Amino acid sequence: MDALWEEVSDVLALLGLRWSGTKTRVVHLDEGFDFLGFHIQRRTKKGTTRKSVYTYPSKKALLSIMEKVRTLITRVQLDAVAAERSRAAAVSAFRRSRSASTNSRAAPSAVSR
């Protein structure tokens, strides 16, 4: 088995690559493996007895994407809350200004002579 790993190392070296002994493992295609953000696995095709190789986003990649979406949604919701507060403050200021201008235009009270 060590001779095989040495041969694999030599082939990878020709390509400018190297393998990591701690991360590299040999698995059966039916077990599946993660590679570059995808899970690759051979499964039985639905409705048949024929096997096919399927590629899905890996769980780690999905969690990363879901976290990014969650962050964006939160940011949009916070922006919406800030916009609503700003709108409410502007409406309130407009109402106060209208109320003050209405009071200043009130008819002077009758003065008895």
Backbone bond lengths (Angstrom), bond angles and torsions (degrees), N, CA, C in turn:
res aa  C-N    CA-C-N  psi(-1)  N-CA   C-N-CA  omega(-1)  CA-C   N-CA-C  phi
1 M - - - 1.465 - - 1.530 110.05 -
2 D 1.336 116.91 -37.30 1.466 119.44 179.08 1.522 111.40 -63.34
3 A 1.323 116.67 -35.24 1.465 120.55 178.30 1.525 110.16 -63.71
4 L 1.325 116.89 -37.32 1.451 121.31 178.47 1.522 110.78 -64.65
5 W 1.341 116.50 -43.56 1.470 120.16 179.68 1.522 110.49 -64.84
6 E 1.329 117.29 -36.76 1.466 120.33 177.90 1.527 110.18 -65.35
7 E 1.336 116.22 -40.53 1.463 120.11 179.15 1.533 110.30 -65.50
8 V 1.327 116.49 -41.87 1.466 120.53 176.93 1.521 109.73 -61.97
9 S 1.321 117.78 -42.39 1.468 122.00 178.76 1.517 110.91 -60.46
10 D 1.344 116.73 -40.75 1.468 120.55 179.70 1.532 110.92 -64.65
11 V 1.334 117.05 -42.86 1.463 120.64 179.37 1.519 110.15 -64.81
12 L 1.321 117.24 -43.86 1.463 120.57 179.02 1.524 111.08 -63.53
13 A 1.316 117.08 -38.41 1.466 121.07 179.92 1.527 110.98 -61.84
14 L 1.326 116.84 -37.31 1.467 120.18 177.00 1.518 111.49 -61.57
15 L 1.334 115.86 -29.04 1.473 121.75 179.44 1.525 112.53 -90.46
16 G 1.335 116.16 0.24 1.462 119.96 -178.30 1.514 112.72 79.24
17 L 1.343 117.24 21.50 1.457 122.15 -178.20 1.517 110.03 -117.52
18 R 1.301 115.39 164.73 1.471 120.62 172.75 1.519 107.89 -145.06
19 W 1.315 116.62 154.34 1.453 119.94 -179.80 1.519 109.64 -104.83
20 S 1.302 115.12 151.14 1.460 121.64 179.64 1.519 108.00 -98.89
21 G 1.315 115.81 119.08 1.462 120.78 -179.47 1.515 113.33 -62.81
22 T 1.333 117.16 -27.18 1.473 119.44 -179.21 1.524 112.06 -81.43
23 K 1.343 117.51 -28.98 1.464 119.79 -177.40 1.524 113.28 -100.18
24 T 1.319 117.59 -21.16 1.462 120.70 -175.41 1.522 110.08 -83.15
25 R 1.317 115.73 134.11 1.457 120.50 177.00 1.520 108.81 -144.40
26 V 1.301 115.51 153.92 1.455 121.12 178.22 1.517 107.48 -100.19
27 V 1.329 116.61 125.59 1.464 121.51 -178.84 1.516 109.27 -132.17
28 H 1.297 114.79 159.35 1.468 120.45 173.78 1.519 107.53 -80.21
29 L 1.313 116.86 144.07 1.461 121.02 -178.01 1.526 111.89 -61.05
30 D 1.332 117.31 -27.58 1.472 120.11 176.83 1.528 111.06 -67.54
31 E 1.338 117.15 -28.81 1.470 121.33 177.71 1.517 110.73 -73.97
32 G 1.321 116.50 -36.82 1.453 121.87 178.87 1.515 112.19 86.75
33 F 1.335 114.34 163.77 1.461 120.40 179.79 1.520 109.08 -155.48
34 D 1.331 115.81 158.82 1.459 122.08 177.02 1.521 108.69 -97.70
35 F 1.335 115.86 136.17 1.453 120.80 178.98 1.528 108.67 -150.50
36 L 1.321 115.84 121.54 1.468 122.49 177.95 1.525 113.14 50.73
37 G 1.320 116.45 44.92 1.459 121.14 175.44 1.515 114.93 83.43
38 F 1.333 117.16 8.08 1.460 120.71 179.40 1.516 110.22 -126.78
39 H 1.326 115.84 149.38 1.462 122.31 173.78 1.521 106.45 -103.09
40 I 1.313 116.39 122.56 1.460 122.42 -177.74 1.517 107.85 -112.15
41 Q 1.332 116.60 127.58 1.464 119.97 -174.81 1.523 109.63 -155.80
42 R 1.338 115.36 144.03 1.461 120.21 174.79 1.518 108.02 -92.37
43 R 1.327 115.05 130.09 1.465 121.42 -179.14 1.522 109.46 -136.96
44 T 1.328 114.74 163.83 1.454 119.93 174.75 1.515 108.72 -75.44
45 K 1.318 116.23 129.11 1.454 121.42 -179.69 1.524 109.29 -67.13
46 K 1.322 116.95 136.34 1.467 121.41 -178.04 1.523 110.97 -58.46
47 G 1.302 115.08 134.35 1.454 121.00 176.71 1.519 114.56 82.16
48 T 1.345 117.18 -0.18 1.465 120.28 179.62 1.523 109.00 -137.89
49 T 1.315 115.48 178.15 1.464 120.62 172.85 1.524 110.46 -103.83
50 R 1.303 116.21 4.06 1.460 122.18 -178.11 1.525 110.66 -80.02
51 K 1.338 116.54 141.06 1.469 120.95 179.21 1.524 109.85 -99.75
52 S 1.329 115.41 141.95 1.463 122.43 178.08 1.519 108.72 -135.63
53 V 1.317 116.12 157.24 1.462 121.32 176.58 1.525 107.81 -92.24
54 Y 1.322 115.45 127.11 1.465 122.05 -179.10 1.520 109.37 -113.81
55 T 1.309 115.48 147.28 1.459 122.02 177.19 1.526 107.93 -124.25
56 Y 1.323 115.48 122.97 1.464 122.39 179.90 1.526 108.31 -124.91
57 P 1.323 118.20 156.73 1.469 118.89 169.61 1.533 108.88 -61.31
58 S 1.329 116.53 139.64 1.464 119.69 -179.95 1.521 110.17 -70.99
59 K 1.320 116.63 160.39 1.466 120.78 179.93 1.524 110.41 -60.68
60 K 1.323 116.83 -40.40 1.463 121.35 -179.97 1.533 110.43 -62.53
61 A 1.342 116.67 -42.72 1.469 120.69 178.76 1.528 110.88 -65.18
62 L 1.337 116.70 -41.99 1.466 120.19 178.83 1.527 111.49 -62.85
63 L 1.339 116.59 -42.76 1.463 120.01 178.86 1.523 110.69 -62.15
64 S 1.333 116.60 -39.83 1.459 120.97 178.87 1.526 110.99 -63.15
65 I 1.317 116.53 -45.60 1.468 120.81 179.41 1.524 110.93 -64.62
66 M 1.346 116.50 -43.06 1.466 119.89 179.98 1.529 110.53 -62.72
67 E 1.325 117.95 -37.65 1.465 120.94 178.66 1.528 110.53 -66.27
68 K 1.334 117.06 -40.62 1.467 120.46 177.97 1.524 110.82 -64.01
69 V 1.322 117.43 -43.05 1.470 121.24 178.37 1.528 110.00 -63.91
70 R 1.336 116.25 -43.01 1.469 120.57 179.41 1.531 110.00 -60.12
71 T 1.330 117.30 -41.53 1.459 121.55 179.13 1.524 110.70 -64.18
72 L 1.330 116.41 -44.23 1.469 119.82 179.13 1.522 111.50 -63.54
73 I 1.328 117.03 -42.85 1.469 120.59 179.57 1.520 110.25 -62.86
74 T 1.314 116.51 -43.31 1.467 120.53 178.96 1.521 110.19 -61.42
75 R 1.342 116.13 -43.51 1.460 120.27 -179.70 1.526 110.56 -63.03
76 V 1.333 117.52 -42.84 1.464 121.62 179.38 1.530 109.99 -64.29
77 Q 1.344 115.94 -42.30 1.465 119.17 179.06 1.520 110.64 -63.71
78 L 1.345 117.44 -41.42 1.464 120.47 178.71 1.524 110.27 -65.28
79 D 1.342 117.05 -39.54 1.464 120.57 176.90 1.522 110.20 -63.39
80 A 1.328 117.31 -38.46 1.467 120.98 179.09 1.524 110.24 -66.03
81 V 1.335 116.66 -41.25 1.474 120.71 178.28 1.528 109.44 -64.14
82 A 1.333 117.20 -43.89 1.461 120.46 179.42 1.524 110.49 -64.03
83 A 1.340 117.54 -40.14 1.460 120.84 178.55 1.524 110.62 -64.21
84 E 1.336 116.90 -41.39 1.468 120.27 178.97 1.528 110.51 -64.92
85 R 1.322 117.58 -40.95 1.473 120.18 177.77 1.528 110.48 -63.45
86 S 1.319 116.24 -41.60 1.458 120.67 179.47 1.523 110.21 -64.36
87 R 1.349 116.59 -43.45 1.462 120.97 178.16 1.518 110.63 -62.53
88 A 1.333 116.34 -43.60 1.467 120.67 -179.79 1.528 110.95 -63.68
89 A 1.327 116.40 -39.55 1.467 119.79 179.03 1.527 110.37 -66.24
90 A 1.333 117.44 -39.39 1.461 120.80 179.32 1.522 110.59 -66.07
91 V 1.327 117.39 -42.64 1.471 121.17 178.29 1.523 109.87 -63.53
92 S 1.314 116.72 -42.87 1.464 120.81 179.72 1.526 110.65 -62.86
93 A 1.335 116.77 -43.39 1.464 120.40 179.02 1.527 110.56 -64.31
94 F 1.342 116.72 -39.98 1.462 120.65 178.27 1.520 110.43 -62.64
95 R 1.327 116.49 -43.71 1.467 119.85 179.91 1.527 111.19 -63.69
96 R 1.345 116.21 -41.24 1.472 119.04 178.82 1.529 110.65 -63.44
97 S 1.340 115.87 -41.09 1.469 118.72 -179.18 1.529 110.59 -66.89
98 R 1.335 117.09 -38.92 1.457 120.94 177.89 1.526 110.35 -65.68
99 S 1.322 116.37 -39.84 1.457 120.45 -179.86 1.526 110.30 -65.69
100 A 1.329 116.39 -42.26 1.470 120.14 179.98 1.520 110.74 -66.93
101 S 1.349 117.16 -40.88 1.472 119.10 -179.11 1.527 110.70 -70.16
102 T 1.314 118.50 -32.18 1.460 121.84 177.91 1.516 109.69 -67.73
103 N 1.330 117.15 -42.04 1.464 120.60 179.62 1.519 111.69 -67.13
104 S 1.326 117.94 -34.87 1.462 119.71 -178.01 1.529 111.18 -74.58
105 R 1.343 116.63 -21.96 1.457 119.99 179.38 1.534 112.46 -92.47
106 A 1.280 117.14 5.24 1.456 119.93 -178.45 1.524 109.36 -62.90
107 A 1.310 114.86 146.27 1.472 119.51 -178.54 1.525 108.89 -64.08
108 P 1.308 114.72 138.66 1.478 116.70 178.23 1.529 109.65 -63.90
109 S 1.291 114.19 145.75 1.462 117.72 -178.68 1.530 109.83 -69.81
110 A 1.292 115.33 151.52 1.458 120.04 -177.71 1.525 108.62 -68.78
111 V 1.305 114.19 135.52 1.441 119.21 -179.49 1.537 107.74 -104.00
112 S 1.294 117.35 127.18 1.460 118.29 -179.32 1.519 108.55 -82.18
113 R 1.328 114.37 141.09 1.455 120.32 -177.23 1.468 111.16 -109.90
